[in-house]
Amino acid sequence: MVHALLEIGERENRILEIVKGKYGLKNKSQAINMIITDYSSTFLEPELRPEFIERMKEIDREETINIGSLNDFKKRYGIKE
């Protein structure tokens, strides 16, 4: 575990207190960890599950079907405009 000494503003301190109270956390350290985890899952690239990666590899190996133009596609699958 890493220990850090942080200087935060009064507003940020109040936000940490709100998060701490809202989620029933024991201390501000837990609140900071929760905020960081939430940020990472929302804004950073998510890790792909291994089964998803394998499925994409299977799809990549499949033979492609040439359907021609959009009109050819619509005729082939009976799509009316």
PyMOL Python script that loads the backbone (N, CA, C, O; Angstrom):
from pymol import cmd

cmd.read_pdbstr("""\
ATOM      1  N   MET A   1       0.845  -1.171   0.000  1.00  0.00           N
ATOM      2  CA  MET A   1       0.000   0.000   0.000  1.00  0.00           C
ATOM      3  C   MET A   1       0.891   1.234   0.000  1.00  0.00           C
ATOM      4  O   MET A   1       1.916   1.276   0.680  1.00  0.00           O
ATOM      5  N   VAL A   2       0.494   2.218  -0.757  1.00  0.00           N
ATOM      6  CA  VAL A   2       1.237   3.465  -0.852  1.00  0.00           C
ATOM      7  C   VAL A   2       0.599   4.493   0.065  1.00  0.00           C
ATOM      8  O   VAL A   2      -0.624   4.625   0.108  1.00  0.00           O
ATOM      9  N   HIS A   3       1.415   5.206   0.785  1.00  0.00           N
ATOM     10  CA  HIS A   3       0.924   6.288   1.635  1.00  0.00           C
ATOM     11  C   HIS A   3       1.266   7.604   0.957  1.00  0.00           C
ATOM     12  O   HIS A   3       2.353   7.764   0.403  1.00  0.00           O
ATOM     13  N   ALA A   4       0.326   8.551   1.005  1.00  0.00           N
ATOM     14  CA  ALA A   4       0.549   9.839   0.364  1.00  0.00           C
ATOM     15  C   ALA A   4       0.005  10.942   1.261  1.00  0.00           C
ATOM     16  O   ALA A   4      -1.041  10.799   1.894  1.00  0.00           O
ATOM     17  N   LEU A   5       0.730  12.021   1.294  1.00  0.00           N
ATOM     18  CA  LEU A   5       0.290  13.203   2.008  1.00  0.00           C
ATOM     19  C   LEU A   5      -0.269  14.149   0.957  1.00  0.00           C
ATOM     20  O   LEU A   5       0.455  14.573   0.056  1.00  0.00           O
ATOM     21  N   LEU A   6      -1.548  14.484   1.064  1.00  0.00           N
ATOM     22  CA  LEU A   6      -2.220  15.299   0.059  1.00  0.00           C
ATOM     23  C   LEU A   6      -2.619  16.650   0.625  1.00  0.00           C
ATOM     24  O   LEU A   6      -3.013  16.771   1.785  1.00  0.00           O
ATOM     25  N   GLU A   7      -2.510  17.641  -0.206  1.00  0.00           N
ATOM     26  CA  GLU A   7      -3.061  18.955   0.132  1.00  0.00           C
ATOM     27  C   GLU A   7      -4.242  19.175  -0.796  1.00  0.00           C
ATOM     28  O   GLU A   7      -4.076  19.255  -2.013  1.00  0.00           O
ATOM     29  N   ILE A   8      -5.437  19.274  -0.222  1.00  0.00           N
ATOM     30  CA  ILE A   8      -6.643  19.501  -1.007  1.00  0.00           C
ATOM     31  C   ILE A   8      -7.339  20.747  -0.499  1.00  0.00           C
ATOM     32  O   ILE A   8      -7.151  21.170   0.642  1.00  0.00           O
ATOM     33  N   GLY A   9      -8.136  21.314  -1.361  1.00  0.00           N
ATOM     34  CA  GLY A   9      -8.875  22.509  -0.995  1.00  0.00           C
ATOM     35  C   GLY A   9     -10.057  22.197  -0.101  1.00  0.00           C
ATOM     36  O   GLY A   9     -10.415  21.037   0.101  1.00  0.00           O
ATOM     37  N   GLU A  10     -10.653  23.244   0.429  1.00  0.00           N
ATOM     38  CA  GLU A  10     -11.788  23.067   1.330  1.00  0.00           C
ATOM     39  C   GLU A  10     -12.981  22.440   0.617  1.00  0.00           C
ATOM     40  O   GLU A  10     -13.674  21.594   1.182  1.00  0.00           O
ATOM     41  N   ARG A  11     -13.217  22.858  -0.626  1.00  0.00           N
ATOM     42  CA  ARG A  11     -14.335  22.299  -1.397  1.00  0.00           C
ATOM     43  C   ARG A  11     -14.118  20.808  -1.646  1.00  0.00           C
ATOM     44  O   ARG A  11     -15.043  20.012  -1.485  1.00  0.00           O
ATOM     45  N   GLU A  12     -12.904  20.430  -2.037  1.00  0.00           N
ATOM     46  CA  GLU A  12     -12.595  19.025  -2.284  1.00  0.00           C
ATOM     47  C   GLU A  12     -12.733  18.200  -1.002  1.00  0.00           C
ATOM     48  O   GLU A  12     -13.177  17.052  -1.039  1.00  0.00           O
ATOM     49  N   ASN A  13     -12.350  18.796   0.128  1.00  0.00           N
ATOM     50  CA  ASN A  13     -12.490  18.123   1.415  1.00  0.00           C
ATOM     51  C   ASN A  13     -13.963  17.861   1.722  1.00  0.00           C
ATOM     52  O   ASN A  13     -14.320  16.787   2.206  1.00  0.00           O
ATOM     53  N   ARG A  14     -14.822  18.852   1.437  1.00  0.00           N
ATOM     54  CA  ARG A  14     -16.257  18.678   1.658  1.00  0.00           C
ATOM     55  C   ARG A  14     -16.821  17.582   0.754  1.00  0.00           C
ATOM     56  O   ARG A  14     -17.675  16.800   1.171  1.00  0.00           O
ATOM     57  N   ILE A  15     -16.335  17.536  -0.486  1.00  0.00           N
ATOM     58  CA  ILE A  15     -16.787  16.493  -1.414  1.00  0.00           C
ATOM     59  C   ILE A  15     -16.399  15.118  -0.888  1.00  0.00           C
ATOM     60  O   ILE A  15     -17.199  14.183  -0.937  1.00  0.00           O
ATOM     61  N   LEU A  16     -15.175  14.992  -0.387  1.00  0.00           N
ATOM     62  CA  LEU A  16     -14.747  13.718   0.192  1.00  0.00           C
ATOM     63  C   LEU A  16     -15.634  13.329   1.373  1.00  0.00           C
ATOM     64  O   LEU A  16     -15.993  12.161   1.521  1.00  0.00           O
ATOM     65  N   GLU A  17     -15.985  14.297   2.206  1.00  0.00           N
ATOM     66  CA  GLU A  17     -16.876  14.016   3.344  1.00  0.00           C
ATOM     67  C   GLU A  17     -18.246  13.547   2.866  1.00  0.00           C
ATOM     68  O   GLU A  17     -18.834  12.643   3.459  1.00  0.00           O
ATOM     69  N   ILE A  18     -18.752  14.153   1.805  1.00  0.00           N
ATOM     70  CA  ILE A  18     -20.058  13.757   1.253  1.00  0.00           C
ATOM     71  C   ILE A  18     -19.999  12.333   0.725  1.00  0.00           C
ATOM     72  O   ILE A  18     -20.883  11.524   1.008  1.00  0.00           O
ATOM     73  N   VAL A  19     -18.952  12.023  -0.047  1.00  0.00           N
ATOM     74  CA  VAL A  19     -18.800  10.675  -0.595  1.00  0.00           C
ATOM     75  C   VAL A  19     -18.665   9.667   0.543  1.00  0.00           C
ATOM     76  O   VAL A  19     -19.283   8.602   0.524  1.00  0.00           O
ATOM     77  N   LYS A  20     -17.855  10.018   1.523  1.00  0.00           N
ATOM     78  CA  LYS A  20     -17.648   9.153   2.682  1.00  0.00           C
ATOM     79  C   LYS A  20     -18.974   8.850   3.387  1.00  0.00           C
ATOM     80  O   LYS A  20     -19.253   7.697   3.714  1.00  0.00           O
ATOM     81  N   GLY A  21     -19.781   9.873   3.618  1.00  0.00           N
ATOM     82  CA  GLY A  21     -21.063   9.689   4.287  1.00  0.00           C
ATOM     83  C   GLY A  21     -22.079   8.963   3.433  1.00  0.00           C
ATOM     84  O   GLY A  21     -22.803   8.099   3.927  1.00  0.00           O
ATOM     85  N   LYS A  22     -22.141   9.302   2.161  1.00  0.00           N
ATOM     86  CA  LYS A  22     -23.133   8.714   1.270  1.00  0.00           C
ATOM     87  C   LYS A  22     -22.950   7.204   1.139  1.00  0.00           C
ATOM     88  O   LYS A  22     -23.930   6.462   1.091  1.00  0.00           O
ATOM     89  N   TYR A  23     -21.705   6.750   1.080  1.00  0.00           N
ATOM     90  CA  TYR A  23     -21.440   5.336   0.861  1.00  0.00           C
ATOM     91  C   TYR A  23     -21.018   4.609   2.144  1.00  0.00           C
ATOM     92  O   TYR A  23     -20.625   3.444   2.095  1.00  0.00           O
ATOM     93  N   GLY A  24     -21.098   5.287   3.275  1.00  0.00           N
ATOM     94  CA  GLY A  24     -20.798   4.650   4.557  1.00  0.00           C
ATOM     95  C   GLY A  24     -19.349   4.210   4.694  1.00  0.00           C
ATOM     96  O   GLY A  24     -19.066   3.158   5.268  1.00  0.00           O
ATOM     97  N   LEU A  25     -18.445   5.002   4.177  1.00  0.00           N
ATOM     98  CA  LEU A  25     -17.022   4.656   4.238  1.00  0.00           C
ATOM     99  C   LEU A  25     -16.438   5.101   5.568  1.00  0.00           C
ATOM    100  O   LEU A  25     -16.945   6.026   6.203  1.00  0.00           O
ATOM    101  N   LYS A  26     -15.368   4.436   5.982  1.00  0.00           N
ATOM    102  CA  LYS A  26     -14.789   4.718   7.293  1.00  0.00           C
ATOM    103  C   LYS A  26     -13.890   5.948   7.308  1.00  0.00           C
ATOM    104  O   LYS A  26     -13.794   6.641   8.321  1.00  0.00           O
ATOM    105  N   ASN A  27     -13.228   6.220   6.178  1.00  0.00           N
ATOM    106  CA  ASN A  27     -12.306   7.353   6.166  1.00  0.00           C
ATOM    107  C   ASN A  27     -12.193   7.951   4.764  1.00  0.00           C
ATOM    108  O   ASN A  27     -12.735   7.416   3.798  1.00  0.00           O
ATOM    109  N   LYS A  28     -11.489   9.054   4.678  1.00  0.00           N
ATOM    110  CA  LYS A  28     -11.341   9.746   3.402  1.00  0.00           C
ATOM    111  C   LYS A  28     -10.486   8.950   2.427  1.00  0.00           C
ATOM    112  O   LYS A  28     -10.634   9.094   1.214  1.00  0.00           O
ATOM    113  N   SER A  29      -9.610   8.128   2.933  1.00  0.00           N
ATOM    114  CA  SER A  29      -8.796   7.284   2.068  1.00  0.00           C
ATOM    115  C   SER A  29      -9.688   6.344   1.256  1.00  0.00           C
ATOM    116  O   SER A  29      -9.468   6.158   0.059  1.00  0.00           O
ATOM    117  N   GLN A  30     -10.679   5.762   1.896  1.00  0.00           N
ATOM    118  CA  GLN A  30     -11.618   4.898   1.189  1.00  0.00           C
ATOM    119  C   GLN A  30     -12.424   5.696   0.168  1.00  0.00           C
ATOM    120  O   GLN A  30     -12.724   5.203  -0.919  1.00  0.00           O
ATOM    121  N   ALA A  31     -12.775   6.937   0.526  1.00  0.00           N
ATOM    122  CA  ALA A  31     -13.522   7.795  -0.399  1.00  0.00           C
ATOM    123  C   ALA A  31     -12.678   8.113  -1.632  1.00  0.00           C
ATOM    124  O   ALA A  31     -13.180   8.074  -2.755  1.00  0.00           O
ATOM    125  N   ILE A  32     -11.414   8.423  -1.427  1.00  0.00           N
ATOM    126  CA  ILE A  32     -10.516   8.707  -2.557  1.00  0.00           C
ATOM    127  C   ILE A  32     -10.384   7.471  -3.432  1.00  0.00           C
ATOM    128  O   ILE A  32     -10.459   7.573  -4.657  1.00  0.00           O
ATOM    129  N   ASN A  33     -10.188   6.299  -2.821  1.00  0.00           N
ATOM    130  CA  ASN A  33     -10.077   5.064  -3.596  1.00  0.00           C
ATOM    131  C   ASN A  33     -11.334   4.799  -4.406  1.00  0.00           C
ATOM    132  O   ASN A  33     -11.252   4.370  -5.557  1.00  0.00           O
ATOM    133  N   MET A  34     -12.503   5.052  -3.813  1.00  0.00           N
ATOM    134  CA  MET A  34     -13.756   4.826  -4.523  1.00  0.00           C
ATOM    135  C   MET A  34     -13.883   5.782  -5.711  1.00  0.00           C
ATOM    136  O   MET A  34     -14.282   5.370  -6.800  1.00  0.00           O
ATOM    137  N   ILE A  35     -13.547   7.039  -5.504  1.00  0.00           N
ATOM    138  CA  ILE A  35     -13.623   8.032  -6.582  1.00  0.00           C
ATOM    139  C   ILE A  35     -12.682   7.639  -7.719  1.00  0.00           C
ATOM    140  O   ILE A  35     -13.056   7.724  -8.889  1.00  0.00           O
ATOM    141  N   ILE A  36     -11.481   7.215  -7.389  1.00  0.00           N
ATOM    142  CA  ILE A  36     -10.511   6.816  -8.412  1.00  0.00           C
ATOM    143  C   ILE A  36     -11.010   5.589  -9.172  1.00  0.00           C
ATOM    144  O   ILE A  36     -10.898   5.534 -10.397  1.00  0.00           O
ATOM    145  N   THR A  37     -11.556   4.612  -8.463  1.00  0.00           N
ATOM    146  CA  THR A  37     -12.078   3.416  -9.120  1.00  0.00           C
ATOM    147  C   THR A  37     -13.227   3.762 -10.044  1.00  0.00           C
ATOM    148  O   THR A  37     -13.295   3.264 -11.167  1.00  0.00           O
ATOM    149  N   ASP A  38     -14.132   4.613  -9.579  1.00  0.00           N
ATOM    150  CA  ASP A  38     -15.269   5.030 -10.396  1.00  0.00           C
ATOM    151  C   ASP A  38     -14.786   5.776 -11.633  1.00  0.00           C
ATOM    152  O   ASP A  38     -15.287   5.542 -12.733  1.00  0.00           O
ATOM    153  N   TYR A  39     -13.821   6.669 -11.461  1.00  0.00           N
ATOM    154  CA  TYR A  39     -13.268   7.419 -12.585  1.00  0.00           C
ATOM    155  C   TYR A  39     -12.659   6.471 -13.608  1.00  0.00           C
ATOM    156  O   TYR A  39     -12.904   6.602 -14.807  1.00  0.00           O
ATOM    157  N   SER A  40     -11.867   5.519 -13.135  1.00  0.00           N
ATOM    158  CA  SER A  40     -11.176   4.627 -14.059  1.00  0.00           C
ATOM    159  C   SER A  40     -12.152   3.765 -14.841  1.00  0.00           C
ATOM    160  O   SER A  40     -11.932   3.513 -16.026  1.00  0.00           O
ATOM    161  N   SER A  41     -13.225   3.305 -14.208  1.00  0.00           N
ATOM    162  CA  SER A  41     -14.187   2.465 -14.923  1.00  0.00           C
ATOM    163  C   SER A  41     -15.039   3.282 -15.883  1.00  0.00           C
ATOM    164  O   SER A  41     -15.563   2.742 -16.857  1.00  0.00           O
ATOM    165  N   THR A  42     -15.184   4.575 -15.621  1.00  0.00           N
ATOM    166  CA  THR A  42     -16.012   5.416 -16.474  1.00  0.00           C
ATOM    167  C   THR A  42     -15.233   6.036 -17.630  1.00  0.00           C
ATOM    168  O   THR A  42     -15.723   6.065 -18.759  1.00  0.00           O
ATOM    169  N   PHE A  43     -14.028   6.531 -17.362  1.00  0.00           N
ATOM    170  CA  PHE A  43     -13.322   7.324 -18.350  1.00  0.00           C
ATOM    171  C   PHE A  43     -12.116   6.651 -18.992  1.00  0.00           C
ATOM    172  O   PHE A  43     -11.691   7.072 -20.068  1.00  0.00           O
ATOM    173  N   LEU A  44     -11.565   5.648 -18.385  1.00  0.00           N
ATOM    174  CA  LEU A  44     -10.420   4.977 -18.975  1.00  0.00           C
ATOM    175  C   LEU A  44     -10.897   3.773 -19.776  1.00  0.00           C
ATOM    176  O   LEU A  44     -12.018   3.300 -19.587  1.00  0.00           O
ATOM    177  N   GLU A  45     -10.055   3.283 -20.661  1.00  0.00           N
ATOM    178  CA  GLU A  45     -10.433   2.149 -21.486  1.00  0.00           C
ATOM    179  C   GLU A  45     -10.647   0.916 -20.614  1.00  0.00           C
ATOM    180  O   GLU A  45      -9.776   0.550 -19.825  1.00  0.00           O
ATOM    181  N   PRO A  46     -11.797   0.283 -20.756  1.00  0.00           N
ATOM    182  CA  PRO A  46     -12.042  -0.926 -19.956  1.00  0.00           C
ATOM    183  C   PRO A  46     -11.236  -2.099 -20.514  1.00  0.00           C
ATOM    184  O   PRO A  46     -10.939  -2.150 -21.707  1.00  0.00           O
ATOM    185  N   GLU A  47     -10.895  -3.018 -19.654  1.00  0.00           N
ATOM    186  CA  GLU A  47     -10.222  -4.227 -20.106  1.00  0.00           C
ATOM    187  C   GLU A  47     -11.251  -5.125 -20.773  1.00  0.00           C
ATOM    188  O   GLU A  47     -12.395  -5.218 -20.328  1.00  0.00           O
ATOM    189  N   LEU A  48     -10.834  -5.778 -21.834  1.00  0.00           N
ATOM    190  CA  LEU A  48     -11.738  -6.673 -22.537  1.00  0.00           C
ATOM    191  C   LEU A  48     -11.669  -8.059 -21.921  1.00  0.00           C
ATOM    192  O   LEU A  48     -10.591  -8.549 -21.585  1.00  0.00           O
ATOM    193  N   ARG A  49     -12.819  -8.681 -21.777  1.00  0.00           N
ATOM    194  CA  ARG A  49     -12.854 -10.035 -21.239  1.00  0.00           C
ATOM    195  C   ARG A  49     -12.230 -10.987 -22.248  1.00  0.00           C
ATOM    196  O   ARG A  49     -12.388 -10.794 -23.453  1.00  0.00           O
ATOM    197  N   PRO A  50     -11.535 -12.000 -21.783  1.00  0.00           N
ATOM    198  CA  PRO A  50     -10.883 -12.954 -22.686  1.00  0.00           C
ATOM    199  C   PRO A  50     -11.848 -13.614 -23.672  1.00  0.00           C
ATOM    200  O   PRO A  50     -11.487 -13.850 -24.824  1.00  0.00           O
ATOM    201  N   GLU A  51     -13.078 -13.914 -23.225  1.00  0.00           N
ATOM    202  CA  GLU A  51     -14.034 -14.546 -24.140  1.00  0.00           C
ATOM    203  C   GLU A  51     -14.460 -13.601 -25.255  1.00  0.00           C
ATOM    204  O   GLU A  51     -14.742 -14.042 -26.369  1.00  0.00           O
ATOM    205  N   PHE A  52     -14.510 -12.307 -24.962  1.00  0.00           N
ATOM    206  CA  PHE A  52     -14.832 -11.332 -26.003  1.00  0.00           C
ATOM    207  C   PHE A  52     -13.704 -11.277 -27.035  1.00  0.00           C
ATOM    208  O   PHE A  52     -13.964 -11.257 -28.238  1.00  0.00           O
ATOM    209  N   ILE A  53     -12.477 -11.252 -26.574  1.00  0.00           N
ATOM    210  CA  ILE A  53     -11.328 -11.227 -27.484  1.00  0.00           C
ATOM    211  C   ILE A  53     -11.318 -12.473 -28.365  1.00  0.00           C
ATOM    212  O   ILE A  53     -11.079 -12.383 -29.570  1.00  0.00           O
ATOM    213  N   GLU A  54     -11.577 -13.631 -27.769  1.00  0.00           N
ATOM    214  CA  GLU A  54     -11.610 -14.880 -28.537  1.00  0.00           C
ATOM    215  C   GLU A  54     -12.709 -14.849 -29.588  1.00  0.00           C
ATOM    216  O   GLU A  54     -12.494 -15.290 -30.717  1.00  0.00           O
ATOM    217  N   ARG A  55     -13.886 -14.332 -29.234  1.00  0.00           N
ATOM    218  CA  ARG A  55     -14.997 -14.241 -30.193  1.00  0.00           C
ATOM    219  C   ARG A  55     -14.632 -13.318 -31.356  1.00  0.00           C
ATOM    220  O   ARG A  55     -14.971 -13.612 -32.502  1.00  0.00           O
ATOM    221  N   MET A  56     -13.959 -12.227 -31.084  1.00  0.00           N
ATOM    222  CA  MET A  56     -13.549 -11.313 -32.148  1.00  0.00           C
ATOM    223  C   MET A  56     -12.527 -11.976 -33.077  1.00  0.00           C
ATOM    224  O   MET A  56     -12.542 -11.738 -34.285  1.00  0.00           O
ATOM    225  N   LYS A  57     -11.648 -12.800 -32.524  1.00  0.00           N
ATOM    226  CA  LYS A  57     -10.687 -13.546 -33.349  1.00  0.00           C
ATOM    227  C   LYS A  57     -11.412 -14.541 -34.243  1.00  0.00           C
ATOM    228  O   LYS A  57     -11.044 -14.712 -35.405  1.00  0.00           O
ATOM    229  N   GLU A  58     -12.459 -15.210 -33.703  1.00  0.00           N
ATOM    230  CA  GLU A  58     -13.252 -16.140 -34.502  1.00  0.00           C
ATOM    231  C   GLU A  58     -13.939 -15.422 -35.649  1.00  0.00           C
ATOM    232  O   GLU A  58     -13.941 -15.910 -36.779  1.00  0.00           O
ATOM    233  N   ILE A  59     -14.515 -14.280 -35.368  1.00  0.00           N
ATOM    234  CA  ILE A  59     -15.193 -13.499 -36.404  1.00  0.00           C
ATOM    235  C   ILE A  59     -14.195 -13.063 -37.463  1.00  0.00           C
ATOM    236  O   ILE A  59     -14.512 -13.074 -38.653  1.00  0.00           O
ATOM    237  N   ASP A  60     -12.996 -12.682 -37.048  1.00  0.00           N
ATOM    238  CA  ASP A  60     -11.967 -12.239 -37.986  1.00  0.00           C
ATOM    239  C   ASP A  60     -11.561 -13.366 -38.932  1.00  0.00           C
ATOM    240  O   ASP A  60     -11.199 -13.106 -40.080  1.00  0.00           O
ATOM    241  N   ARG A  61     -11.615 -14.621 -38.462  1.00  0.00           N
ATOM    242  CA  ARG A  61     -11.221 -15.764 -39.292  1.00  0.00           C
ATOM    243  C   ARG A  61     -12.329 -16.183 -40.259  1.00  0.00           C
ATOM    244  O   ARG A  61     -12.058 -16.913 -41.213  1.00  0.00           O
ATOM    245  N   GLU A  62     -13.555 -15.746 -40.039  1.00  0.00           N
ATOM    246  CA  GLU A  62     -14.666 -16.128 -40.910  1.00  0.00           C
ATOM    247  C   GLU A  62     -14.501 -15.530 -42.303  1.00  0.00           C
ATOM    248  O   GLU A  62     -13.920 -14.459 -42.481  1.00  0.00           O
ATOM    249  N   GLU A  63     -15.033 -16.259 -43.282  1.00  0.00           N
ATOM    250  CA  GLU A  63     -14.975 -15.787 -44.660  1.00  0.00           C
ATOM    251  C   GLU A  63     -15.976 -14.649 -44.843  1.00  0.00           C
ATOM    252  O   GLU A  63     -17.110 -14.715 -44.371  1.00  0.00           O
ATOM    253  N   THR A  64     -15.535 -13.617 -45.531  1.00  0.00           N
ATOM    254  CA  THR A  64     -16.429 -12.482 -45.755  1.00  0.00           C
ATOM    255  C   THR A  64     -17.331 -12.747 -46.945  1.00  0.00           C
ATOM    256  O   THR A  64     -16.985 -13.521 -47.838  1.00  0.00           O
ATOM    257  N   ILE A  65     -18.471 -12.111 -46.955  1.00  0.00           N
ATOM    258  CA  ILE A  65     -19.439 -12.258 -48.030  1.00  0.00           C
ATOM    259  C   ILE A  65     -19.517 -10.921 -48.759  1.00  0.00           C
ATOM    260  O   ILE A  65     -19.780  -9.883 -48.151  1.00  0.00           O
ATOM    261  N   ASN A  66     -19.288 -10.960 -50.053  1.00  0.00           N
ATOM    262  CA  ASN A  66     -19.380  -9.738 -50.849  1.00  0.00           C
ATOM    263  C   ASN A  66     -20.836  -9.543 -51.243  1.00  0.00           C
ATOM    264  O   ASN A  66     -21.405 -10.378 -51.946  1.00  0.00           O
ATOM    265  N   ILE A  67     -21.434  -8.464 -50.803  1.00  0.00           N
ATOM    266  CA  ILE A  67     -22.837  -8.205 -51.102  1.00  0.00           C
ATOM    267  C   ILE A  67     -23.012  -7.132 -52.161  1.00  0.00           C
ATOM    268  O   ILE A  67     -24.131  -6.871 -52.601  1.00  0.00           O
ATOM    269  N   GLY A  68     -21.923  -6.512 -52.572  1.00  0.00           N
ATOM    270  CA  GLY A  68     -22.012  -5.483 -53.598  1.00  0.00           C
ATOM    271  C   GLY A  68     -22.472  -4.160 -53.017  1.00  0.00           C
ATOM    272  O   GLY A  68     -22.003  -3.737 -51.961  1.00  0.00           O
ATOM    273  N   SER A  69     -23.374  -3.524 -53.702  1.00  0.00           N
ATOM    274  CA  SER A  69     -23.854  -2.208 -53.285  1.00  0.00           C
ATOM    275  C   SER A  69     -24.966  -2.341 -52.255  1.00  0.00           C
ATOM    276  O   SER A  69     -25.420  -3.445 -51.953  1.00  0.00           O
ATOM    277  N   LEU A  70     -25.392  -1.224 -51.728  1.00  0.00           N
ATOM    278  CA  LEU A  70     -26.495  -1.209 -50.775  1.00  0.00           C
ATOM    279  C   LEU A  70     -27.775  -1.727 -51.432  1.00  0.00           C
ATOM    280  O   LEU A  70     -28.558  -2.436 -50.800  1.00  0.00           O
ATOM    281  N   ASN A  71     -27.980  -1.375 -52.683  1.00  0.00           N
ATOM    282  CA  ASN A  71     -29.168  -1.865 -53.404  1.00  0.00           C
ATOM    283  C   ASN A  71     -29.127  -3.376 -53.560  1.00  0.00           C
ATOM    284  O   ASN A  71     -30.153  -4.039 -53.409  1.00  0.00           O
ATOM    285  N   ASP A  72     -27.933  -3.941 -53.868  1.00  0.00           N
ATOM    286  CA  ASP A  72     -27.780  -5.399 -53.961  1.00  0.00           C
ATOM    287  C   ASP A  72     -28.126  -6.054 -52.627  1.00  0.00           C
ATOM    288  O   ASP A  72     -28.795  -7.087 -52.592  1.00  0.00           O
ATOM    289  N   PHE A  73     -27.670  -5.454 -51.533  1.00  0.00           N
ATOM    290  CA  PHE A  73     -27.946  -5.976 -50.191  1.00  0.00           C
ATOM    291  C   PHE A  73     -29.449  -5.984 -49.925  1.00  0.00           C
ATOM    292  O   PHE A  73     -29.998  -6.969 -49.433  1.00  0.00           O
ATOM    293  N   LYS A  74     -30.102  -4.879 -50.256  1.00  0.00           N
ATOM    294  CA  LYS A  74     -31.544  -4.776 -50.023  1.00  0.00           C
ATOM    295  C   LYS A  74     -32.310  -5.806 -50.839  1.00  0.00           C
ATOM    296  O   LYS A  74     -33.268  -6.401 -50.345  1.00  0.00           O
ATOM    297  N   LYS A  75     -31.891  -6.025 -52.101  1.00  0.00           N
ATOM    298  CA  LYS A  75     -32.540  -7.023 -52.938  1.00  0.00           C
ATOM    299  C   LYS A  75     -32.326  -8.428 -52.372  1.00  0.00           C
ATOM    300  O   LYS A  75     -33.256  -9.232 -52.313  1.00  0.00           O
ATOM    301  N   ARG A  76     -31.098  -8.711 -51.960  1.00  0.00           N
ATOM    302  CA  ARG A  76     -30.753 -10.043 -51.454  1.00  0.00           C
ATOM    303  C   ARG A  76     -31.571 -10.416 -50.217  1.00  0.00           C
ATOM    304  O   ARG A  76     -31.986 -11.564 -50.061  1.00  0.00           O
ATOM    305  N   TYR A  77     -31.798  -9.430 -49.335  1.00  0.00           N
ATOM    306  CA  TYR A  77     -32.490  -9.718 -48.089  1.00  0.00           C
ATOM    307  C   TYR A  77     -33.917  -9.207 -48.053  1.00  0.00           C
ATOM    308  O   TYR A  77     -34.546  -9.179 -46.995  1.00  0.00           O
ATOM    309  N   GLY A  78     -34.432  -8.802 -49.211  1.00  0.00           N
ATOM    310  CA  GLY A  78     -35.834  -8.414 -49.325  1.00  0.00           C
ATOM    311  C   GLY A  78     -36.209  -7.190 -48.514  1.00  0.00           C
ATOM    312  O   GLY A  78     -37.305  -7.122 -47.957  1.00  0.00           O
ATOM    313  N   ILE A  79     -35.319  -6.237 -48.445  1.00  0.00           N
ATOM    314  CA  ILE A  79     -35.577  -5.007 -47.685  1.00  0.00           C
ATOM    315  C   ILE A  79     -36.188  -3.971 -48.622  1.00  0.00           C
ATOM    316  O   ILE A  79     -35.634  -3.659 -49.676  1.00  0.00           O
ATOM    317  N   LYS A  80     -37.325  -3.454 -48.221  1.00  0.00           N
ATOM    318  CA  LYS A  80     -37.993  -2.426 -49.015  1.00  0.00           C
ATOM    319  C   LYS A  80     -37.754  -1.073 -48.367  1.00  0.00           C
ATOM    320  O   LYS A  80     -37.662  -0.957 -47.145  1.00  0.00           O
ATOM    321  N   GLU A  81     -37.659  -0.084 -49.184  1.00  0.00           N
ATOM    322  CA  GLU A  81     -37.401   1.270 -48.657  1.00  0.00           C
ATOM    323  C   GLU A  81     -38.657   1.917 -48.169  1.00  0.00           C
ATOM    324  O   GLU A  81     -38.623   3.053 -47.696  1.00  0.00           O
TER     325      GLU A  81
END
""", "prot")
cmd.dss("prot")
cmd.show_as("cartoon", "prot")
cmd.util.cbc("prot")
cmd.orient("prot")
